[in-house]
Amino acid sequence: RSFRRVGGVCLGGRLFGLEEPPAAVLLSYELVAGGLYKRLYESGKIPGRDIAIIGFRESLQTGALVPHLTCFSAKLKDIGVALAETLLSQMAAFSDQYSNRPKQTIWPMTLLEGESDSMTVR
């Protein structure tokens, strides 16, 4: 059993145990979504109808969730290359080759609309 799924189940129990449950959840780790969905369904609640859920990033593991999880998409390969080049720019042996590498970069992410945040499940 995956700790990610268990974490989502625990999160769902805590959220709906609150006197005033939240209207929405933004997951910083999208793999807990499966457990959160499980807990919601066990409680008679439906993601996208009773609570809006947005995952941090798209993943194969969340692709089968119903309703489909709204999440973000980022070009992970490009981010990895930029991180490596930034690290190399800080090393004396490579600093000349990567001297123009910016130290800070804002990476664009694309919202991939699902139904988990619509509050009206189709």
N, C-alpha and C positions, 0 to 999 in steps of 0.2 A: 504494500500500500504506500502510495506516494505522500511524503510530507506536504507537498504542494496541495494535494486534494484535501488532506486533513486540515491544513491551514484554512482553506476556503470554507470547509464545513464549520470549523470553529468560528471563523469570522461571521458567517451567516447567523450562527446561534447568538453571538454577542450583539450583532446589529439589531436583530429582531427581538432581543431581550431588553433592549433599551425602552425607557418610558416613551420616548419620541424617536422612533427609528428614522434614519436619514432617508431622504428622497432619492439620493444618488450615491454611487461609490465609484471612485477612480482608483483602479488597481495599479500599483506600481510594479507588480509582478503578475502578469496575466495568467500564469499557470494555476493560480488559486481559483480562477473562474469556474472550473469544473466542479470543485467542491462547494463553492458558493451557490452555484446553480442547483446542485443536489440538495443542499440544505433548504434553499428557497422552495423547491418543489415539494420536499417533505413537509414543509410548513404551510402548504397550500398557496404559496405565493409564486408569482411568475415574473422572471426577469424581463424588464422592459414594460411591464404593466404596473407592478407594485413597487419596483425600485429600478432606477436607471443604473446601468453598469457599463463602464468603459474600461477596457484593458489598455495597458501601456503600449504593447506592440503586437503585431500580427504573429501568429505561430501556428504550426501544423496541429499542435495539440488542442487549440481552441477552435479550429475550423469546423468541427462537428457539433458544436454547441447549438442548441435550439432554445430560444431565438439566437440568431447569429450575433456574436459579440462585436460590438463597435470597438474599434481599436485604432492605433496609429501604425503607419508603415514608415520605416526608415531604411536607408541603404546601408546595411551593416558592414558590407565589405569596404565601402568608401570611408566609413567612420573608422574602421580598424586600420586602414592604410594611413589615414591622417593621424591617428594616435601614434602609430609606429614612427612616422616621419617626425612628429613633434618630439618624441622621445629621442630619436637620433639627433635632432637639432641641438639637444642639450648635452650630447656626448662630444668631447673634444675631438675624437677621431673622425666624426662625421659632421661637425657643426658647419664647416664650410659648404658642404654639399646641400645642407638643408637650412641654410641661414635665413631664407625668406619665408620659412614656414610660420604661419601665424600661431601664437600661443593659445589664443582663444578663438573658438569658432561656434557659431550658432548653427546647428544642423536642422534643416527643414524636415518636418514630418508631415505625412499626408493622413488626414482622417479617412478611415475606411468605414463607411457607415454600415452598421448592422441594424438589428432591431432591438438590441438590449438596452438602448437608451431612449427609445421612441415614446415610451409610456403608452403606446397603442400597439400591441402585438397583432400582427396580421394573421 
